[in-house]
Amino acid sequence: MQVGHGKLAPLRRIAAGDRVAYYAPATALGGTDKLQSFVSIGVVHGDEPYEADMGNGFVPWRRDVRYAVAAETPILPLIEQFDFVEDPRRWGYKFRFGLFEINEHDIRLSPMR
């Protein structure tokens, strides 16, 4: 996994065994379509972040994840049920932080689990 355009700090906050779910606002980075869905889920493994050379001088930090078979899950039908959403009218606010922790209740809401 890679978060925050390859930054190390967020990856240091997670540990082997943590579950991660990826949310995508669009089908491509910077896209204008509205996918607004969870697109993958998995479990972090390995002890430490590592650098991956992507070429052209881009060397982001990553963590290994064992991804589960999953289908895209739209977020809109779940907004009012998530604990991490403080104001349903501004449900996307939390995603501006990038990587953030959610509780067991919220991870179980998604049919991706």
NUDOBA-523738 format. One record per residue: residue number from 1; residue in three letters; x, y, z of N, C-alpha, C in turn. Coordinates in pm, whole numbers, plus 50000, padded with zeros to 5 digits. Example, Ala and Ser with C-alpha at 12.3 -4.5 7.8 and 13.67 -1.06 7.14 Angstrom:
# residues 2
+-----+--------+-------+-------+-------+-------+-------+-------+-------+-------+-------+
| num | residu |  n_c1 |  n_c2 |  n_c3 | ca_c1 | ca_c2 | ca_c3 |  c_c1 |  c_c2 |  c_c3 |
+-----+--------+-------+-------+-------+-------+-------+-------+-------+-------+-------+
|   1 |    ALA | 51319 | 49431 | 50780 | 51230 | 49550 | 50780 | 51320 | 49670 | 50780 |
|   2 |    SER | 51285 | 49775 | 50708 | 51367 | 49894 | 50714 | 51290 | 50003 | 50787 |
+-----+--------+-------+-------+-------+-------+-------+-------+-------+-------+-------+
***
This chain:
# residues 113
+-----+--------+-------+-------+-------+-------+-------+-------+-------+-------+-------+
| num | residu |  n_c1 |  n_c2 |  n_c3 | ca_c1 | ca_c2 | ca_c3 |  c_c1 |  c_c2 |  c_c3 |
+-----+--------+-------+-------+-------+-------+-------+-------+-------+-------+-------+
|   1 |    MET | 50084 | 49883 | 50000 | 50000 | 50000 | 50000 | 50088 | 50123 | 50000 |
|   2 |    GLN | 50034 | 50228 | 49945 | 50103 | 50355 | 49940 | 49999 | 50461 | 49973 |
|   3 |    VAL | 50032 | 50553 | 50061 | 49937 | 50657 | 50100 | 50007 | 50793 | 50097 |
|   4 |    GLY | 49928 | 50897 | 50092 | 49982 | 51033 | 50099 | 50091 | 51060 | 49996 |
|   5 |    HIS | 50073 | 51009 | 49875 | 50170 | 51027 | 49767 | 50307 | 50975 | 49806 |
|   6 |    GLY | 50309 | 50867 | 49885 | 50433 | 50799 | 49917 | 50502 | 50845 | 50044 |
|   7 |    LYS | 50433 | 50919 | 50129 | 50493 | 50967 | 50254 | 50514 | 50854 | 50354 |
|   8 |    LEU | 50620 | 50864 | 50433 | 50655 | 50762 | 50532 | 50572 | 50772 | 50660 |
|   9 |    ALA | 50551 | 50890 | 50711 | 50488 | 50909 | 50843 | 50356 | 50834 | 50860 |
|  10 |    PRO | 50261 | 50842 | 50766 | 50136 | 50769 | 50787 | 50156 | 50617 | 50795 |
|  11 |    LEU | 50251 | 50565 | 50719 | 50275 | 50420 | 50719 | 50335 | 50371 | 50850 |
|  12 |    ARG | 50401 | 50460 | 50922 | 50458 | 50423 | 51053 | 50349 | 50408 | 51160 |
|  13 |    ARG | 50231 | 50463 | 51133 | 50121 | 50457 | 51232 | 50045 | 50325 | 51226 |
|  14 |    ILE | 50073 | 50242 | 51128 | 50003 | 50114 | 51117 | 50099 | 50000 | 51144 |
|  15 |    ALA | 50043 | 49884 | 51177 | 50124 | 49769 | 51214 | 50074 | 49644 | 51142 |
|  16 |    ALA | 50159 | 49544 | 51138 | 50118 | 49415 | 51082 | 49992 | 49369 | 51154 |
|  17 |    GLY | 49896 | 49320 | 51078 | 49769 | 49275 | 51134 | 49658 | 49378 | 51126 |
|  18 |    ASP | 49692 | 49505 | 51105 | 49590 | 49608 | 51089 | 49516 | 49586 | 50957 |
|  19 |    ARG | 49387 | 49611 | 50958 | 49308 | 49604 | 50835 | 49305 | 49742 | 50772 |
|  20 |    VAL | 49309 | 49744 | 50639 | 49301 | 49870 | 50567 | 49194 | 49859 | 50459 |
|  21 |    ALA | 49123 | 49968 | 50438 | 49024 | 49975 | 50332 | 49055 | 50101 | 50252 |
|  22 |    TYR | 49052 | 50090 | 50122 | 49079 | 50203 | 50035 | 48949 | 50260 | 49981 |
|  23 |    TYR | 48936 | 50392 | 49990 | 48824 | 50466 | 49935 | 48872 | 50540 | 49811 |
|  24 |    ALA | 48793 | 50540 | 49706 | 48827 | 50612 | 49583 | 48715 | 50709 | 49547 |
|  25 |    PRO | 48745 | 50838 | 49544 | 48643 | 50935 | 49504 | 48613 | 50929 | 49354 |
|  26 |    ALA | 48713 | 50887 | 49274 | 48698 | 50880 | 49128 | 48770 | 50755 | 49078 |
|  27 |    THR | 48752 | 50723 | 48951 | 48814 | 50603 | 48896 | 48963 | 50621 | 48867 |
|  28 |    ALA | 49010 | 50745 | 48855 | 49152 | 50772 | 48831 | 49195 | 50890 | 48917 |
|  29 |    LEU | 49321 | 50892 | 48957 | 49375 | 51001 | 49037 | 49350 | 51133 | 48966 |
|  30 |    GLY | 49284 | 51225 | 49035 | 49252 | 51354 | 48976 | 49132 | 51354 | 48884 |
|  31 |    GLY | 49064 | 51239 | 48873 | 48948 | 51227 | 48785 | 48831 | 51310 | 48834 |
|  32 |    THR | 48740 | 51341 | 48743 | 48624 | 51423 | 48777 | 48496 | 51341 | 48790 |
|  33 |    ASP | 48501 | 51212 | 48753 | 48383 | 51127 | 48771 | 48365 | 51100 | 48921 |
|  34 |    LYS | 48250 | 51054 | 48962 | 48223 | 51030 | 49104 | 48203 | 50881 | 49130 |
|  35 |    LEU | 48312 | 50812 | 49157 | 48303 | 50672 | 49194 | 48253 | 50660 | 49338 |
|  36 |    GLN | 48310 | 50736 | 49431 | 48270 | 50742 | 49572 | 48243 | 50604 | 49631 |
|  37 |    SER | 48344 | 50517 | 49622 | 48330 | 50379 | 49668 | 48455 | 50330 | 49738 |
|  38 |    PHE | 48436 | 50232 | 49826 | 48550 | 50158 | 49878 | 48588 | 50059 | 49768 |
|  39 |    VAL | 48718 | 50048 | 49742 | 48761 | 49968 | 49627 | 48851 | 49851 | 49662 |
|  40 |    SER | 48906 | 49848 | 49783 | 48986 | 49733 | 49824 | 48994 | 49727 | 49976 |
|  41 |    ILE | 49024 | 49608 | 50024 | 49037 | 49585 | 50168 | 49139 | 49474 | 50187 |
|  42 |    GLY | 49217 | 49485 | 50294 | 49319 | 49384 | 50318 | 49379 | 49397 | 50457 |
|  43 |    VAL | 49480 | 49314 | 50482 | 49548 | 49310 | 50611 | 49696 | 49340 | 50589 |
|  44 |    VAL | 49749 | 49433 | 50667 | 49890 | 49471 | 50657 | 49976 | 49356 | 50708 |
|  45 |    HIS | 50084 | 49327 | 50636 | 50181 | 49229 | 50686 | 50321 | 49284 | 50663 |
|  46 |    GLY | 50418 | 49225 | 50727 | 50554 | 49279 | 50723 | 50571 | 49379 | 50835 |
|  47 |    ASP | 50694 | 49396 | 50878 | 50719 | 49478 | 50997 | 50741 | 49626 | 50971 |
|  48 |    GLU | 50796 | 49661 | 50857 | 50837 | 49800 | 50836 | 50800 | 49850 | 50696 |
|  49 |    PRO | 50781 | 49981 | 50684 | 50767 | 50040 | 50551 | 50898 | 50026 | 50474 |
|  50 |    TYR | 50889 | 50029 | 50343 | 51008 | 50020 | 50258 | 50990 | 50113 | 50139 |
|  51 |    GLU | 51101 | 50149 | 50076 | 51096 | 50236 | 49959 | 51085 | 50152 | 49832 |
|  52 |    ALA | 51011 | 50203 | 49735 | 50993 | 50136 | 49607 | 51026 | 50234 | 49495 |
|  53 |    ASP | 51122 | 50202 | 49414 | 51164 | 50290 | 49305 | 51066 | 50278 | 49189 |
|  54 |    MET | 50992 | 50385 | 49163 | 50893 | 50387 | 49056 | 50950 | 50446 | 48928 |
|  55 |    GLY | 51075 | 50489 | 48931 | 51137 | 50549 | 48814 | 51124 | 50700 | 48813 |
|  56 |    ASN | 51204 | 50763 | 48732 | 51204 | 50909 | 48718 | 51222 | 50982 | 48850 |
|  57 |    GLY | 51296 | 50922 | 48942 | 51324 | 50985 | 49070 | 51215 | 50973 | 49175 |
|  58 |    PHE | 51106 | 50905 | 49143 | 50996 | 50888 | 49240 | 51019 | 50760 | 49318 |
|  59 |    VAL | 51044 | 50775 | 49450 | 51072 | 50660 | 49536 | 50980 | 50669 | 49660 |
|  60 |    PRO | 50854 | 50625 | 49645 | 50759 | 50634 | 49756 | 50781 | 50524 | 49861 |
|  61 |    TRP | 50728 | 50548 | 49979 | 50727 | 50449 | 50086 | 50602 | 50364 | 50074 |
|  62 |    ARG | 50615 | 50236 | 50109 | 50503 | 50142 | 50098 | 50503 | 50045 | 50216 |
|  63 |    ARG | 50388 | 49977 | 50232 | 50372 | 49864 | 50324 | 50309 | 49751 | 50244 |
|  64 |    ASP | 50341 | 49628 | 50281 | 50280 | 49513 | 50215 | 50143 | 49486 | 50276 |
|  65 |    VAL | 50049 | 49450 | 50190 | 49911 | 49420 | 50231 | 49867 | 49293 | 50158 |
|  66 |    ARG | 49801 | 49206 | 50229 | 49735 | 49091 | 50166 | 49591 | 49133 | 50141 |
|  67 |    TYR | 49560 | 49156 | 50015 | 49427 | 49204 | 49979 | 49329 | 49089 | 49967 |
|  68 |    ALA | 49206 | 49115 | 50007 | 49097 | 49017 | 49998 | 49023 | 49038 | 49866 |
|  69 |    VAL | 48959 | 48934 | 49818 | 48871 | 48949 | 49702 | 48754 | 49035 | 49747 |
|  70 |    ALA | 48726 | 49140 | 49672 | 48620 | 49233 | 49713 | 48562 | 49302 | 49590 |
|  71 |    ALA | 48444 | 49355 | 49606 | 48378 | 49434 | 49502 | 48368 | 49578 | 49548 |
|  72 |    GLU | 48362 | 49670 | 49453 | 48343 | 49810 | 49489 | 48216 | 49825 | 49572 |
|  73 |    THR | 48225 | 49907 | 49677 | 48112 | 49929 | 49766 | 48086 | 50079 | 49776 |
|  74 |    PRO | 47975 | 50129 | 49722 | 47943 | 50271 | 49730 | 47930 | 50317 | 49876 |
|  75 |    ILE | 47982 | 50435 | 49903 | 47980 | 50488 | 50039 | 47847 | 50556 | 50074 |
|  76 |    LEU | 47780 | 50616 | 49977 | 47663 | 50698 | 50007 | 47554 | 50627 | 50088 |
|  77 |    PRO | 47521 | 50500 | 50060 | 47418 | 50434 | 50140 | 47461 | 50409 | 50286 |
|  78 |    LEU | 47589 | 50423 | 50316 | 47641 | 50393 | 50450 | 47672 | 50517 | 50533 |
|  79 |    ILE | 47668 | 50634 | 50474 | 47711 | 50759 | 50539 | 47648 | 50778 | 50677 |
|  80 |    GLU | 47520 | 50763 | 50689 | 47450 | 50790 | 50816 | 47482 | 50686 | 50923 |
|  81 |    GLN | 47540 | 50573 | 50884 | 47569 | 50466 | 50980 | 47712 | 50468 | 51032 |
|  82 |    PHE | 47804 | 50532 | 50959 | 47944 | 50532 | 51000 | 47966 | 50620 | 51123 |
|  83 |    ASP | 48039 | 50566 | 51221 | 48077 | 50645 | 51338 | 48177 | 50755 | 51304 |
|  84 |    PHE | 48265 | 50730 | 51205 | 48367 | 50830 | 51174 | 48310 | 50954 | 51105 |
|  85 |    VAL | 48188 | 50947 | 51055 | 48125 | 51062 | 50990 | 48055 | 51145 | 51097 |
|  86 |    GLU | 48111 | 51263 | 51125 | 48057 | 51349 | 51229 | 47936 | 51430 | 51181 |
|  87 |    ASP | 47937 | 51467 | 51054 | 47827 | 51545 | 50996 | 47798 | 51487 | 50858 |
|  88 |    PRO | 47684 | 51419 | 50841 | 47654 | 51356 | 50712 | 47655 | 51453 | 50593 |
|  89 |    ARG | 47631 | 51581 | 50617 | 47634 | 51678 | 50507 | 47777 | 51706 | 50462 |
|  90 |    ARG | 47873 | 51675 | 50549 | 48015 | 51697 | 50519 | 48093 | 51567 | 50535 |
|  91 |    TRP | 48034 | 51458 | 50486 | 48090 | 51325 | 50508 | 48229 | 51307 | 50450 |
|  92 |    GLY | 48265 | 51381 | 50347 | 48396 | 51364 | 50285 | 48511 | 51430 | 50358 |
|  93 |    TYR | 48480 | 51510 | 50460 | 48583 | 51586 | 50530 | 48694 | 51496 | 50584 |
|  94 |    LYS | 48659 | 51388 | 50648 | 48758 | 51300 | 50711 | 48859 | 51245 | 50610 |
|  95 |    PHE | 48816 | 51224 | 50486 | 48905 | 51169 | 50384 | 49017 | 51264 | 50346 |
|  96 |    ARG | 49001 | 51390 | 50379 | 49107 | 51488 | 50351 | 49232 | 51461 | 50432 |
|  97 |    PHE | 49220 | 51383 | 50540 | 49334 | 51350 | 50624 | 49415 | 51233 | 50567 |
|  98 |    GLY | 49365 | 51169 | 50463 | 49435 | 51052 | 50408 | 49409 | 50930 | 50493 |
|  99 |    LEU | 49513 | 50874 | 50549 | 49502 | 50754 | 50632 | 49447 | 50792 | 50769 |
| 100 |    PHE | 49337 | 50728 | 50809 | 49281 | 50752 | 50943 | 49221 | 50622 | 50995 |
| 101 |    GLU | 49209 | 50614 | 51126 | 49160 | 50492 | 51191 | 49007 | 50494 | 51199 |
| 102 |    ILE | 48949 | 50376 | 51176 | 48805 | 50360 | 51198 | 48785 | 50246 | 51297 |
| 103 |    ASN | 48669 | 50241 | 51357 | 48643 | 50138 | 51458 | 48586 | 50010 | 51397 |
| 104 |    GLU | 48572 | 49910 | 51480 | 48522 | 49779 | 51436 | 48381 | 49790 | 51376 |
| 105 |    HIS | 48297 | 49871 | 51437 | 48160 | 49891 | 51386 | 48163 | 49935 | 51241 |
| 106 |    ASP | 48247 | 50035 | 51211 | 48251 | 50089 | 51075 | 48308 | 49989 | 50974 |
| 107 |    ILE | 48410 | 49914 | 51011 | 48467 | 49817 | 50917 | 48366 | 49707 | 50886 |
| 108 |    ARG | 48280 | 49675 | 50981 | 48181 | 49569 | 50960 | 48060 | 49615 | 50877 |
| 109 |    LEU | 48042 | 49745 | 50862 | 47930 | 49795 | 50781 | 47945 | 49763 | 50633 |
| 110 |    SER | 48066 | 49758 | 50587 | 48090 | 49741 | 50446 | 48075 | 49595 | 50404 |
| 111 |    PRO | 48005 | 49571 | 50293 | 47996 | 49433 | 50243 | 48130 | 49382 | 50192 |
| 112 |    MET | 48232 | 49468 | 50185 | 48365 | 49425 | 50140 | 48434 | 49336 | 50243 |
| 113 |    ARG | 48395 | 49346 | 50368 | 48469 | 49278 | 50475 | 48479 | 49131 | 50448 |
+-----+--------+-------+-------+-------+-------+-------+-------+-------+-------+-------+
***
